[in-house]
Amino acid sequence: MTDTVKGPASYFPSIEKKYGRPIAEWKELIRSSPLAKHMELVNWLKAEHGLGHGHANALVAHTLAETRGN
């Protein structure tokens, strides 16, 4: 039986398909940004990279959780 991906990672296949970059590349962009707050990063991804709110939010949430060890 295959586990269903839940939470922010469930958006990853559609993010890669729609925006043409692998998730690892998006995460690296987020980590290398001088911004640190969740909504600052979400708004930056939307403004600078054209991501939709849900996709930007999922990437930021997942990346910050990894970075903080959650």
Secondary structure as GFF3:
##gff-version 3
##sequence-region A 1 70
A	DSSP	three_ten_helix	7	11	.	.	.	ID=ss1
A	DSSP	alpha_helix	12	19	.	.	.	ID=ss2
A	DSSP	alpha_helix	23	32	.	.	.	ID=ss3
A	DSSP	alpha_helix	38	49	.	.	.	ID=ss4
A	DSSP	alpha_helix	53	67	.	.	.	ID=ss5
###
